[in-house]
Amino acid sequence: MTTDDDPTPAQLENSDKLAKRTVGGELRYYVKNIREHWPVIENEPDAEGHEAWFTPDGKFHATHAQLRRDAVLGVL
């Protein structure tokens, strides 16, 4: 189930800031330049090695808790 704030499949497909990849049989839309959307925090100053992505249903996922959905929504 999606919420009104989740991106639509069309938004995911049409964003030039997302890279579409299949991982383990699951389609994902990865944020291309995660550093651009990484919040400024003291303990984790860079995004090296971290990723954020959306699944086709618009749900947000990230490899680090500080990669917040609201910070990444600017890619759409």
N, CA, C and O of each residue as an XYZ file, in Angstrom:
304
protein
N       0.848     -1.188      0.000
C       0.000      0.000      0.000
C       0.886      1.241      0.000
O       1.861      1.309      0.748
N       0.560      2.196     -0.813
C       1.338      3.433     -0.875
C       0.596      4.551     -0.156
O      -0.610      4.469      0.076
N       1.340      5.593      0.189
C       0.724      6.767      0.791
C       0.741      7.877     -0.239
O       1.375      7.752     -1.287
N       0.052      8.955      0.056
C       0.019     10.091     -0.867
C       1.399     10.700     -1.090
O       1.630     11.356     -2.106
N       2.320     10.487     -0.147
C       3.659     11.054     -0.255
C       4.635     10.160     -1.024
O       5.724     10.608     -1.381
N       4.263      8.914     -1.282
C       5.151      8.010     -2.006
C       5.193      8.402     -3.480
O       4.172      8.778     -4.054
N       6.368      8.314     -4.089
C       6.449      8.624     -5.520
C       5.682      7.588     -6.342
O       5.570      6.425     -5.956
N       5.174      8.024     -7.447
C       4.437      7.135     -8.337
C       5.424      6.377     -9.222
O       6.572      6.796     -9.364
N       4.988      5.268     -9.815
C       5.870      4.570    -10.755
C       6.340      5.481    -11.892
O       7.486      5.368    -12.327
N       5.498      6.361    -12.372
C       5.891      7.287    -13.441
C       6.987      8.244    -12.963
O       7.926      8.522    -13.708
N       6.880      8.746    -11.744
C       7.914      9.638    -11.209
C       9.246      8.902    -11.096
O      10.294      9.456    -11.427
N       9.205      7.660    -10.632
C      10.430      6.874    -10.509
C      11.061      6.632    -11.878
O      12.270      6.792    -12.041
N      10.266      6.256    -12.840
C      10.751      5.974    -14.190
C      11.314      7.220    -14.873
O      12.278      7.126    -15.633
N      10.732      8.365    -14.612
C      11.103      9.590    -15.324
C      12.176     10.434    -14.648
O      12.621     11.431    -15.217
N      12.598     10.056    -13.451
C      13.623     10.833    -12.759
C      15.000     10.537    -13.353
O      15.412      9.380    -13.444
N      15.703     11.592    -13.753
C      17.057     11.403    -14.276
C      18.091     11.299    -13.152
O      19.284     11.153    -13.415
N      17.633     11.376    -11.911
C      18.533     11.272    -10.766
C      18.485      9.897    -10.110
O      19.115      9.667     -9.078
N      17.734      8.992    -10.719
C      17.646      7.621    -10.224
C      18.195      6.673    -11.274
O      18.043      6.903    -12.474
N      18.835      5.602    -10.813
C      19.349      4.563    -11.708
C      18.563      3.289    -11.446
O      18.542      2.790    -10.321
N      17.926      2.769    -12.464
C      17.114      1.564    -12.328
C      18.023      0.339    -12.395
O      18.801      0.176    -13.335
N      17.909     -0.524    -11.373
C      18.694     -1.754    -11.314
C      17.825     -2.875    -10.756
O      16.870     -2.630    -10.019
N      18.168     -4.095    -11.115
C      17.511     -5.257    -10.533
C      18.499     -5.928     -9.590
O      19.619     -6.257     -9.981
N      18.078     -6.128     -8.352
C      18.924     -6.738     -7.331
C      18.157     -7.927     -6.752
O      17.080     -7.762     -6.179
N      18.713     -9.103     -6.904
C      18.063    -10.300     -6.383
C      16.655    -10.488     -6.922
O      15.775    -10.970     -6.208
N      16.438    -10.117     -8.164
C      15.126    -10.248     -8.782
C      14.163     -9.119     -8.463
O      13.032     -9.120     -8.950
N      14.593     -8.147     -7.648
C      13.742     -7.010     -7.278
C      14.186     -5.757     -8.030
O      15.366     -5.407     -8.024
N      13.246     -5.095     -8.668
C      13.526     -3.834     -9.343
C      13.688     -2.737     -8.299
O      12.865     -2.610     -7.392
N      14.756     -1.942     -8.429
C      15.031     -0.832     -7.507
C      15.438      0.393     -8.302
O      16.003      0.289     -9.391
N      15.141      1.559     -7.737
C      15.535      2.841     -8.319
C      16.499      3.506     -7.337
O      16.076      4.105     -6.349
N      17.794      3.397     -7.619
C      18.826      3.924     -6.736
C      19.081      5.405     -6.985
O      19.054      5.865     -8.127
N      19.325      6.140     -5.919
C      19.704      7.547     -6.019
C      21.132      7.591     -6.562
O      22.035      6.995     -5.975
N      21.342      8.291     -7.675
C      22.645      8.327     -8.337
C      23.710      9.051     -7.518
O      24.810      8.521     -7.358
N      23.428     10.222     -7.004
C      24.415     11.014     -6.272
C      23.956     11.153     -4.827
O      23.411     12.183     -4.430
N      24.184     10.108     -4.052
C      23.693     10.086     -2.667
C      24.296     11.215     -1.838
O      23.639     11.728     -0.932
N      25.530     11.610     -2.130
C      26.185     12.697     -1.389
C      25.379     13.992     -1.436
O      25.350     14.747     -0.464
N      24.733     14.242     -2.556
C      23.927     15.447     -2.735
C      22.731     15.486     -1.772
O      22.241     16.561     -1.427
N      22.274     14.316     -1.346
C      21.081     14.232     -0.504
C      21.383     13.790      0.921
O      20.467     13.576      1.717
N      22.658     13.653      1.242
C      23.074     13.207      2.575
C      22.926     14.358      3.562
O      23.484     15.432      3.335
N      22.188     14.161      4.649
C      22.035     15.245      5.623
C      23.367     15.557      6.326
O      24.215     14.680      6.489
N      23.527     16.779      6.724
C      24.741     17.192      7.422
C      24.644     16.723      8.874
O      23.806     17.190      9.645
N      25.526     15.786      9.220
C      25.573     15.262     10.585
C      27.027     15.116     10.988
O      27.896     14.965     10.129
N      27.299     15.159     12.267
C      28.675     15.139     12.742
C      29.303     13.748     12.730
O      30.477     13.610     12.385
N      28.558     12.731     13.093
C      29.144     11.399     13.242
C      29.375     10.666     11.923
O      30.240      9.791     11.862
N      28.655     10.984     10.901
C      28.778     10.340      9.592
C      28.852     11.431      8.523
O      27.853     11.704      7.856
N      30.003     12.050      8.352
C      30.082     13.230      7.488
C      29.974     12.965      5.990
O      29.791     13.908      5.220
N      30.083     11.702      5.551
C      29.943     11.477      4.113
C      29.132     10.221      3.837
O      28.866      9.419      4.733
N      28.756     10.075      2.608
C      27.862      8.996      2.229
C      28.600      7.834      1.567
O      27.967      6.962      0.971
N      29.902      7.812      1.661
C      30.682      6.770      0.999
C      30.197      5.372      1.407
O      30.151      5.039      2.592
N      29.844      4.580      0.425
C      29.418      3.211      0.684
C      27.952      3.044      1.043
O      27.472      1.916      1.157
N      27.241      4.127      1.221
C      25.827      4.028      1.553
C      24.973      4.239      0.311
O      25.376      4.926     -0.627
N      23.794      3.642      0.320
C      22.893      3.757     -0.813
C      21.477      4.005     -0.328
O      21.112      3.662      0.796
N      20.694      4.608     -1.202
C      19.269      4.806     -0.951
C      18.534      4.461     -2.235
O      19.017      4.746     -3.330
N      17.357      3.843     -2.098
C      16.602      3.460     -3.277
C      15.115      3.401     -2.975
O      14.688      3.343     -1.822
N      14.354      3.418     -4.037
C      12.908      3.231     -3.973
C      12.572      1.920     -4.669
O      13.214      1.547     -5.651
N      11.572      1.230     -4.159
C      11.038      0.070     -4.859
C       9.899      0.583     -5.744
O       9.410      1.691     -5.525
N       9.467     -0.198     -6.738
C       8.439      0.279     -7.669
C       7.141      0.747     -7.003
O       6.390      1.523     -7.594
N       6.875      0.284     -5.787
C       5.668      0.734     -5.086
C       5.861      2.079     -4.386
O       4.958      2.554     -3.697
N       7.048      2.700     -4.559
C       7.314      4.016     -3.989
C       7.891      3.993     -2.593
O       8.112      5.052     -2.005
N       8.141      2.824     -2.046
C       8.701      2.730     -0.694
C      10.190      3.049     -0.717
O      10.910      2.645     -1.629
N      10.638      3.778      0.300
C      12.026      4.214      0.418
C      12.812      3.234      1.276
O      12.304      2.716      2.271
N      14.074      2.982      0.875
C      14.979      2.113      1.621
C      16.358      2.764      1.627
O      16.712      3.490      0.697
N      17.133      2.503      2.672
C      18.491      3.051      2.744
C      19.369      2.143      3.585
O      18.887      1.400      4.440
N      20.682      2.218      3.324
C      21.634      1.395      4.066
C      22.072      2.049      5.375
O      22.805      1.435      6.151
N      21.643      3.260      5.629
C      22.014      3.959      6.863
C      20.823      4.760      7.357
O      20.124      5.391      6.565
N      20.591      4.738      8.652
C      19.431      5.410      9.241
C      19.405      6.907      8.958
O      18.326      7.498      8.903
N      20.560      7.531      8.780
C      20.595      8.974      8.562
C      20.175      9.379      7.155
O      19.939     10.559      6.897
N      20.080      8.424      6.253
C      19.583      8.736      4.912
C      18.063      8.781      4.998
O      17.388      7.764      4.842
N      17.551      9.943      5.243
C      16.121     10.108      5.471
C      15.368     10.245      4.158
O      15.867     10.835      3.201
N      14.189      9.705      4.126
C      13.329      9.757      2.957
C      13.065     11.200      2.530
O      13.109     11.508      1.339
N      12.795     12.077      3.477
C      12.468     13.468      3.136
C      13.653     14.172      2.483
O      13.454     15.078      1.673
N      14.866     13.782      2.812
C      16.045     14.402      2.210
C      16.244     13.925      0.779
O      16.817     14.644     -0.041
N      15.780     12.731      0.475
C      16.001     12.129     -0.835
C      14.890     12.439     -1.813
O      15.095     12.303     -3.019
N      13.731     12.847     -1.351
C      12.608     13.071     -2.249
C      12.882     14.145     -3.304
O      12.149     14.235     -4.289
N      13.901     14.940     -3.121
C      14.258     15.948     -4.110
C      14.733     15.364     -5.435
O      14.887     16.105     -6.406
N      14.966     14.072     -5.500
C      15.436     13.466     -6.744
C      14.294     13.270     -7.743
O      14.540     12.969     -8.911
N      13.089     13.431     -7.309
C      11.962     13.142     -8.198
C      11.467     14.342     -8.943
O      10.522     14.237     -9.725
